[in-house]
Amino acid sequence: MATLSVSAVPETKVGGLALMAGMVLSFTASMFTPGVAVINPVDRGDFPAAIAAQVDSSTIAHLTGLIMITAMLLSAYGALVLFRFLSSGARLADTALRFGLGVSLFSWGVNTLSMGLRLTMLHVTQHGVGAGAGPEVMADLEVLALTIYTMMAGLHTAFLAVFPFAAVLLGLGLAPRFQVVDVFRIAAYGMVVIGLVALTSLVFAQHLQNLRVDLFVSVSNSLLGLGSLWLFIIGIAMYQGRGELVRADSPG
C-alpha cells in the first residue's frame, strides 16, 4: 500500500508524537519508581517494604507518579487521534481496532487512578490526615497507608488484567492495515504476542500455588516494556503520516 500524504492533517503527527512521548515517559517512570527496578528494588509482594522504599525516596516517588499520569494523558491523546481517523470501516479488523483503542483508554484510566492512590499514600505517610503525631496516631497512619497501598495494588492488578486484551485487539486491528512485512506490521503482531503471553501469565499467577508475586510483577513489567516499544513504533507510523493509519476518505 502506498504511503499517502497527510500534510493537510497535521494532527496525526501531533498524535504520533504524543503517543511516542507517552510510551517513553511511562517506561522511564516505571523503571525509576522507588522499590521497582533501579532505586532500592524490593519484593513487590511485601507491601510494607514497598511503602518504605517509596517513603524513603518520596521526592522521586512523587515525581515518577506525576510523570506516569502525564504519560497516560499523552498516550490517551494519541489513541484518540488514531480513533478519530479510523472511526469508520465495517471489517472485523476495524472493529477490533476501535474496541482495542477503547480498552486501552480504559486501562490507562485505571493506571492513572492507581497513581493517584500512590500520591495519596505518600501524603498520608508524610503529612498525616489530621492533628496529632503521637505513637497511636502514627500506628493508625501506617495502617491507613497500607490500606491505600493495597487499593493501589488492586487497581494496578486490574490494569494488568485489562492490558492483554487491549494489546491483542490493537494488534489484530493494526496488522491487516500494513500490506508489507515491515517494522510496523511486526510491531502490530508483537502486540498480539505480548497480549497473549501476558494473559497466560495472569492465569498462571491466579491459579498456581506458591508463585512469587514479585516474579509475576517482573514478567508483567517486562511485557509492558515491550508493549511500550511496539506502541512507540506505531507512534512513528502516525508521525510519518502512513496511509495505513488514515481513512481512505481523509484529506491528503
Summary of the structure (lengths in Angstrom):
residues: 252
radius of gyration: 20.2
end to end distance: 15.2
largest distance: 70.3
contacts: 858
relative contact order: 0.17
helix: 77%
strand: 0%
